[in-house]
Amino acid sequence: MAKPRILICDDEAEILRYLQKLLGGKGYDVETFTSGGALLHRLETGGGGDVLLQDVRMPDMDGLAVFSRVKELRPGLPVIIMTAYGSIDSAVEAIKQGAYDYITKPFPKEKILGVLENLFEREQLLQENRQLRDELHGTSTGSLVFRSRTFREVYDFTLQVAASESNILILGESGTGKELIASTVHHSSPRRGAPFYSINCAALTETLLESQLFGHVRGAFTGAFATQKGILAEADGSTLFLDEVGDMSLAVQAKLLRVIQEGEFIPVGSTRPKSVDIRFVAATNKDLEKEIQAGRFREDFYYRLNVITINLPPLRQRPEDIEPMARHFLNRFASRMKKEVTDISPEGVRLLTTYHWPGNARELENVMERAVILARGTTITPDVLPMRGPTPLQPQVPAGTNVSLESLEREHIRQVLAANNFHKSRTAEILGISRKTLDRKIVEYNLAVPL
């Protein structure tokens, strides 16, 4: 089997000779270019390759401009940026725009060969995933179910960046599947042989979160009767997912920043640092830039986490995914409950696909679980769905009217409450929020609920 074809663009003749000798000696097919213009001309006239090694500094064109044009001409071509220490900012920017990785000059042969080996390993994995997805007619691995082009682009980008070692920040509304994407990153990365670790930063108090992350030694505080290994130590060599990182206290942020920068941490009550190698993937539904301005989130911590950003679209922006996801949840709950529920009626599909889904996939999952429980036959019909009636349960906004998000939320909660006969627990479940949050919203919006 022929080795991949590698394109190299650099204005330094010594670098070109070094790489051509090194990679050619390993059996790779190598083509070199001394300027961005020459490279782009080759691509524009039908030339191509399996990977591009590109210097971030070009004598005739801006390196990022060359990279941007390459992505237009060859969207699927992996690009490795070569840079000197003084140009790392440009390389990081290229990573954010979709480059595979960057390496700094001068680089030993083991480094460049290792990066290429990881990349081609990833490409093989990508190919296998594409084949599997095609076989399943729009269903990806795990619980990621989609048919839309919108989410396909997100998924392909996730696989593209997974093989790098860069930290990733996943942004999206509640219920959009941020943990599933984080898991996909891990299981599509070179660290996939290790367990995937996750911690919810919003579910724990500051003290408990710190103890869970860093661990503690015996006697570190009252009740610490034994030494406890923290999740940072457990996740050494693996991936750690920080869910709801926007709710993390400033004190814990500062301590985690040291872990990212220095690759070491100190357990609570100890004085001895421990070295770790962890890839961090974080997620939040908050606007972290606003949180920084408000003094609730550290700017340096934000930039360490946000090397690569994955933005998850809400379900309402990809309606093509609603029906396959609904059927996926139906099959799962029917199997779990041992019920012979196998289909959704056309009217049921219409109600599901025209609903606004403010709670996203989590709300859809809850709706389908309830529907399977209430189904009397083999088919899900409108009478077991909460969005009953001739129109979907979503706030109706008059054309040309400026309506606040708060007003839309109030109206939506009111409608779901009414559709469920003001049953609070069921309403909270459908909305994908806790009963406590629903009670707070009822008081906040002064919603009339029968006693």
C-alpha positions as CSV (number, residue, x, y, z in Angstrom):
1,M,0.0,0.0,0.0
2,A,1.4,3.4,-1.0
3,K,2.4,5.9,1.6
4,P,0.4,9.1,1.9
5,R,1.4,12.2,-0.2
6,I,2.7,15.1,1.9
7,L,2.8,18.7,0.7
8,I,5.3,21.0,2.3
9,C,5.3,24.8,2.0
10,D,8.2,26.8,3.6
11,D,10.5,29.5,2.3
12,E,13.5,28.0,4.1
13,A,15.5,25.8,1.8
14,E,17.1,23.9,4.6
15,I,13.8,23.0,6.2
16,L,12.5,21.7,2.8
17,R,15.7,19.6,2.3
18,Y,15.5,18.2,5.8
19,L,11.8,17.3,5.6
20,Q,12.1,15.9,2.1
21,K,15.0,13.6,3.1
22,L,13.4,12.6,6.4
23,L,9.9,11.9,5.0
24,G,11.1,10.6,1.7
25,G,13.3,8.1,3.6
26,K,10.2,6.9,5.4
27,G,8.5,6.1,2.1
28,Y,6.2,9.2,1.9
29,D,5.6,10.9,-1.4
30,V,6.7,14.5,-0.8
31,E,6.1,17.7,-2.9
32,T,7.6,21.0,-1.7
33,F,6.7,24.6,-2.3
34,T,8.8,27.8,-1.5
35,S,5.9,30.2,-1.4
36,G,2.2,30.4,-0.6
37,G,1.4,31.4,-4.2
38,A,3.1,28.3,-5.6
39,L,1.2,26.1,-3.2
40,L,-2.2,27.7,-4.0
41,H,-1.5,27.5,-7.8
42,R,-0.9,23.8,-7.5
43,L,-4.1,23.2,-5.5
44,E,-6.1,25.5,-7.9
45,T,-4.9,23.5,-10.9
46,G,-5.9,20.1,-9.6
47,G,-2.9,19.1,-7.4
48,G,-3.5,17.6,-4.0
49,G,-2.1,15.5,-1.2
50,D,-3.1,13.8,2.0
51,V,-1.6,16.3,4.4
52,L,0.0,19.8,4.3
53,L,2.9,21.0,6.4
54,Q,2.7,24.8,6.1
55,D,5.0,27.5,7.6
56,V,3.0,30.3,9.3
57,R,5.3,32.9,7.8
58,M,5.2,33.3,4.0
59,P,7.4,35.7,2.0
60,D,4.6,36.6,-0.5
61,M,1.4,36.2,1.5
62,D,0.1,36.2,5.1
63,G,0.3,32.6,6.4
64,L,-3.2,32.7,7.8
65,A,-4.5,33.9,4.5
66,V,-2.8,31.0,2.7
67,F,-4.3,28.6,5.3
68,S,-7.7,30.1,4.8
69,R,-7.5,29.7,1.0
70,V,-6.3,26.1,1.4
71,K,-9.3,25.3,3.4
72,E,-11.5,26.7,0.7
73,L,-9.8,24.8,-2.0
74,R,-9.4,21.5,-0.1
75,P,-11.8,21.5,2.9
76,G,-10.8,18.0,4.0
77,L,-7.1,18.5,3.8
78,P,-5.4,18.2,7.2
79,V,-2.9,21.1,7.8
80,I,0.0,21.1,10.3
81,I,1.3,24.5,10.9
82,M,5.1,25.0,11.3
83,T,6.1,28.0,13.4
84,A,9.0,29.6,15.3
85,Y,8.4,30.5,18.9
86,G,7.7,34.1,18.0
87,S,4.8,33.2,15.8
88,I,2.9,30.7,18.1
89,D,-0.1,33.1,18.4
90,S,-0.6,32.8,14.7
91,A,-0.4,29.0,14.9
92,V,-2.9,28.9,17.7
93,E,-5.3,31.1,15.6
94,A,-4.9,28.6,12.7
95,I,-5.8,25.8,15.1
96,K,-9.0,27.7,16.1
97,Q,-9.8,28.0,12.4
98,G,-9.4,24.2,11.8
99,A,-5.7,23.3,11.5
100,Y,-4.9,19.9,12.8
101,D,-1.9,20.8,14.9
102,Y,1.2,23.0,15.0
103,I,4.9,22.2,15.7
104,T,7.6,24.7,16.7
105,K,11.0,25.0,14.9
106,P,13.5,23.5,15.3
107,F,11.6,20.2,15.6
108,P,13.3,16.7,16.1
109,K,12.4,14.0,13.7
110,E,10.6,12.1,16.4
111,K,8.2,15.0,16.8
112,I,7.2,15.4,13.2
113,L,7.0,11.6,12.6
114,G,4.8,11.2,15.7
115,V,2.4,14.0,14.7
116,L,2.1,12.5,11.2
117,E,1.5,9.0,12.7
118,N,-1.3,10.3,14.9
119,L,-2.8,12.2,12.1
120,F,-3.0,9.2,9.7
121,E,-4.3,7.1,12.6
122,R,-7.1,9.7,13.0
123,E,-7.8,9.7,9.2
124,Q,-8.3,5.9,9.3
125,L,-10.7,6.4,12.3
126,L,-12.5,9.1,10.4
127,Q,-12.9,6.8,7.4
128,E,-14.3,4.0,9.6
129,N,-16.7,6.4,11.2
130,R,-18.0,7.7,7.8
131,Q,-18.5,4.1,6.6
132,L,-20.4,3.2,9.8
133,R,-22.5,6.4,9.6
134,D,-23.4,5.7,6.0
135,E,-24.4,2.1,6.9
136,L,-26.6,3.4,9.7
137,H,-28.3,6.0,7.5
138,G,-27.5,9.1,9.5
139,T,-26.7,7.5,12.9
140,S,-23.2,8.0,14.3
141,T,-21.5,6.0,16.9
142,G,-22.7,5.9,20.5
143,S,-25.8,8.0,21.2
144,L,-25.1,10.7,18.7
145,V,-28.0,10.5,16.3
146,F,-28.3,12.9,13.5
147,R,-29.3,13.4,9.9
148,S,-28.9,17.1,9.4
149,R,-26.0,18.7,7.5
150,T,-25.7,21.2,10.4
151,F,-24.8,18.6,12.9
152,R,-22.8,16.5,10.4
153,E,-20.4,19.5,10.1
154,V,-20.1,19.7,13.9
155,Y,-19.5,16.0,14.2
156,D,-16.8,16.0,11.4
157,F,-15.1,19.0,13.0
158,T,-15.2,17.1,16.4
159,L,-13.4,14.1,14.8
160,Q,-10.9,16.5,13.1
161,V,-9.8,18.2,16.3
162,A,-10.1,15.1,18.5
163,A,-6.7,13.7,17.5
164,S,-4.8,16.9,18.6
165,E,-3.7,17.4,22.2
166,S,-5.3,20.8,22.5
167,N,-7.9,21.7,25.1
168,I,-11.4,22.1,23.9
169,L,-14.3,24.3,25.0
170,I,-17.8,23.1,24.1
171,L,-20.5,25.7,24.0
172,G,-24.3,25.2,23.7
173,E,-27.6,25.4,25.4
174,S,-28.6,22.9,28.1
175,G,-29.5,19.6,26.7
176,T,-27.7,19.8,23.4
177,G,-25.4,16.9,24.1
178,K,-22.2,18.5,25.3
179,E,-21.1,15.5,27.3
180,L,-21.7,13.2,24.3
181,I,-19.5,15.4,22.2
182,A,-16.8,15.4,24.9
183,S,-16.9,11.6,25.0
184,T,-16.6,11.5,21.2
185,V,-13.5,13.7,21.4
186,H,-11.9,11.3,23.9
187,H,-12.9,8.1,22.1
188,S,-11.7,9.5,18.8
189,S,-8.3,10.5,20.2
190,P,-5.0,8.8,20.9
191,R,-6.1,8.6,24.5
192,R,-9.1,6.4,23.7
193,G,-7.5,3.4,25.4
194,A,-7.9,5.0,28.8
195,P,-11.2,5.6,30.6
196,F,-13.1,8.9,30.0
197,Y,-13.4,11.0,33.1
198,S,-16.1,13.6,33.8
199,I,-17.1,15.9,36.7
200,N,-20.0,18.3,37.0
201,C,-18.7,21.5,38.4
202,A,-22.2,22.8,39.2
203,A,-23.3,19.8,41.2
204,L,-20.7,20.1,43.9
205,T,-19.9,22.8,46.5
206,E,-16.5,24.5,46.1
207,T,-14.9,22.5,48.9
208,L,-16.2,19.2,47.7
209,L,-15.3,20.0,44.1
210,E,-11.7,20.8,45.1
211,S,-11.5,17.6,47.1
212,Q,-12.9,15.5,44.2
213,L,-10.5,17.1,41.7
214,F,-7.3,17.2,43.7
215,G,-7.8,14.5,46.3
216,H,-6.6,14.9,49.9
217,V,-4.2,13.4,52.3
218,R,-5.2,11.9,55.7
219,G,-5.9,14.6,58.3
220,A,-6.2,17.4,55.7
221,F,-9.5,18.5,57.3
222,T,-12.0,17.3,59.8
223,G,-13.4,14.0,58.6
224,A,-10.4,13.2,56.3
225,F,-9.7,9.8,57.9
226,A,-7.9,8.4,54.9
227,T,-6.0,9.6,51.9
228,Q,-8.2,10.0,48.9
229,K,-7.0,9.9,45.3
230,G,-8.6,12.8,43.3
231,I,-9.9,12.6,39.7
232,L,-6.9,14.5,38.4
233,A,-4.6,11.7,39.5
234,E,-7.1,9.1,38.1
235,A,-7.2,10.9,34.8
236,D,-3.4,11.0,34.2
237,G,-2.9,10.1,30.6
238,S,-6.5,10.5,29.7
239,T,-9.2,13.1,29.1
240,L,-11.1,15.0,31.8
241,F,-14.4,16.6,31.0
242,L,-15.3,19.7,33.1
243,D,-19.0,20.0,32.7
244,E,-20.7,23.3,33.6
245,V,-17.2,24.9,34.0
246,G,-18.8,28.3,34.1
247,D,-20.1,27.5,37.6
248,M,-16.6,26.8,39.0
249,S,-15.4,29.2,41.7
250,L,-12.5,31.5,41.0
251,A,-10.3,29.7,43.7
252,V,-10.7,26.3,42.0
253,Q,-10.1,27.9,38.6
254,A,-6.8,29.3,39.8
255,K,-5.7,25.9,41.0
256,L,-6.7,24.2,37.8
257,L,-4.9,26.8,35.8
258,R,-1.7,25.6,37.4
259,V,-2.5,22.1,36.3
260,I,-3.0,23.1,32.7
261,Q,0.1,25.4,32.7
262,E,2.6,23.3,34.7
263,G,1.2,19.8,34.4
264,E,1.2,19.3,38.1
265,F,-1.1,19.7,41.2
266,I,-0.9,19.4,44.9
267,P,-3.5,17.3,46.8
268,V,-5.4,19.1,49.6
269,G,-3.3,19.0,52.8
270,S,-0.1,18.0,51.0
271,T,3.0,20.0,50.0
272,R,4.3,17.6,47.4
273,P,3.3,18.3,43.8
274,K,2.2,15.4,41.5
275,S,2.8,15.5,37.8
276,V,0.0,14.6,35.4
277,D,-0.7,14.5,31.7
278,I,-4.4,15.4,31.1
279,R,-6.3,16.7,28.1
280,F,-9.1,19.0,29.3
281,V,-12.5,19.3,27.6
282,A,-14.8,21.8,29.2
283,A,-18.4,22.8,28.5
284,T,-20.8,25.5,29.6
285,N,-24.1,27.1,28.5
286,K,-22.9,30.5,29.9
287,D,-21.4,33.4,28.0
288,L,-17.9,33.1,29.5
289,E,-16.8,36.5,28.0
290,K,-19.6,38.2,30.0
291,E,-18.6,36.1,33.0
292,I,-15.1,37.5,32.7
293,Q,-16.3,41.0,32.5
294,A,-18.4,40.5,35.6
295,G,-15.4,39.1,37.5
296,R,-16.8,35.6,37.9
297,F,-14.4,33.8,35.5
298,R,-10.7,34.1,35.1
299,E,-9.5,35.4,31.7
300,D,-6.3,33.4,31.7
301,F,-8.2,30.2,32.6
302,Y,-10.6,30.9,29.7
303,Y,-7.9,31.2,27.1
304,R,-6.2,28.0,28.4
305,L,-9.4,26.0,28.0
306,N,-10.6,27.7,24.8
307,V,-7.9,26.7,22.4
308,I,-10.5,25.0,20.2
309,T,-14.2,25.8,20.4
310,I,-17.1,23.5,19.4
311,N,-20.4,25.2,19.1
312,L,-23.4,22.9,19.4
313,P,-26.6,24.1,17.6
314,P,-29.9,23.8,19.4
315,L,-32.4,21.2,18.3
316,R,-34.7,23.8,16.8
317,Q,-32.0,24.8,14.3
318,R,-31.7,21.2,13.0
319,P,-35.3,19.9,12.7
320,E,-34.2,17.1,10.4
321,D,-32.7,15.4,13.5
322,I,-35.8,15.4,15.6
323,E,-37.5,12.3,14.0
324,P,-34.4,10.0,14.0
325,M,-33.6,11.0,17.6
326,A,-37.2,10.4,18.7
327,R,-37.1,6.9,17.2
328,H,-33.8,6.3,18.8
329,F,-35.2,7.1,22.2
330,L,-38.3,5.2,21.5
331,N,-36.3,2.0,20.8
332,R,-34.2,2.5,23.8
333,F,-37.1,3.0,26.3
334,A,-39.3,0.3,24.7
335,S,-36.4,-2.2,25.1
336,R,-35.7,-1.1,28.6
337,M,-39.4,-1.3,29.6
338,K,-40.0,-4.5,27.6
339,K,-42.9,-2.8,25.8
340,E,-44.0,-3.6,22.2
341,V,-43.9,0.1,21.1
342,T,-42.3,0.3,17.6
343,D,-43.5,3.3,15.7
344,I,-44.7,7.0,15.8
345,S,-47.9,8.0,14.0
346,P,-47.6,10.6,11.2
347,E,-49.5,13.1,13.3
348,G,-47.1,12.3,16.3
349,V,-44.1,13.0,14.0
350,R,-45.7,16.3,12.9
351,L,-46.1,17.4,16.5
352,L,-42.6,16.5,17.4
353,T,-41.0,18.1,14.4
354,T,-42.9,21.4,14.7
355,Y,-42.3,21.8,18.4
356,H,-39.7,24.4,19.6
357,W,-37.7,22.2,22.0
358,P,-36.3,24.7,24.4
359,G,-34.9,21.8,26.4
360,N,-33.2,20.4,23.3
361,A,-32.3,16.7,23.1
362,R,-32.8,16.2,26.9
363,E,-36.4,17.4,26.7
364,L,-37.0,15.2,23.6
365,E,-35.6,12.2,25.6
366,N,-37.9,12.9,28.5
367,V,-40.9,13.3,26.2
368,M,-40.3,10.0,24.5
369,E,-39.8,8.1,27.8
370,R,-43.1,9.4,29.0
371,A,-44.7,8.6,25.7
372,V,-43.5,5.0,25.8
373,I,-44.9,4.6,29.4
374,L,-48.3,6.0,28.4
375,A,-48.6,4.2,25.0
376,R,-51.5,1.8,24.8
377,G,-50.6,0.1,21.6
378,T,-47.5,-0.3,19.4
379,T,-47.6,3.3,18.1
380,I,-46.9,6.6,19.7
381,T,-49.9,8.8,19.0
382,P,-50.5,12.5,19.8
383,D,-52.6,11.8,22.9
384,V,-49.5,10.7,24.8
385,L,-47.4,13.7,23.7
386,P,-47.5,16.9,25.7
387,M,-47.6,19.2,22.6
388,R,-51.2,18.4,21.9
389,G,-53.5,20.4,19.7
390,P,-53.4,21.8,16.2
391,T,-50.4,24.0,16.8
392,P,-47.1,23.3,18.5
393,L,-46.5,24.3,22.1
394,Q,-44.2,27.2,21.5
395,P,-44.6,31.0,22.1
396,Q,-46.3,32.7,19.2
397,V,-44.3,35.8,18.3
398,P,-46.1,38.4,16.1
399,A,-44.1,39.4,13.0
400,G,-42.0,42.5,13.4
401,T,-42.4,42.4,17.2
402,N,-39.4,42.7,19.5
403,V,-40.0,40.2,22.3
404,S,-37.6,39.5,25.1
405,L,-36.2,36.0,25.8
406,E,-37.7,36.3,29.3
407,S,-41.2,36.8,27.8
408,L,-40.7,33.8,25.5
409,E,-39.6,31.6,28.4
410,R,-42.5,32.7,30.6
411,E,-45.0,31.9,27.9
412,H,-43.4,28.6,27.1
413,I,-43.4,27.5,30.7
414,R,-47.1,28.6,31.1
415,Q,-48.1,26.5,28.0
416,V,-46.3,23.4,29.1
417,L,-47.8,23.7,32.6
418,A,-51.3,24.0,31.1
419,A,-50.8,21.1,28.7
420,N,-49.8,18.9,31.6
421,N,-52.7,20.0,33.9
422,F,-50.3,21.9,36.0
423,H,-48.5,18.8,37.1
424,K,-45.2,20.3,38.2
425,S,-42.9,17.2,38.3
426,R,-44.0,16.2,34.8
427,T,-43.6,19.7,33.5
428,A,-40.1,20.0,34.9
429,E,-39.2,16.7,33.4
430,I,-40.4,17.8,29.9
431,L,-38.6,21.1,30.2
432,G,-35.4,19.4,31.2
433,I,-35.1,21.4,34.4
434,S,-35.3,20.5,38.1
435,R,-38.6,20.8,40.1
436,K,-36.8,23.4,42.3
437,T,-35.9,25.5,39.2
438,L,-39.5,25.3,37.9
439,D,-40.9,26.5,41.3
440,R,-38.5,29.4,41.2
441,K,-39.6,30.3,37.6
442,I,-43.3,30.1,38.6
443,V,-42.7,32.7,41.4
444,E,-40.3,34.8,39.2
445,Y,-42.9,35.0,36.3
446,N,-45.9,35.2,38.6
447,L,-47.6,32.3,36.9
448,A,-51.0,31.3,38.2
449,V,-50.9,27.6,39.2
450,P,-54.1,26.0,40.7
451,L,-53.6,24.6,44.1
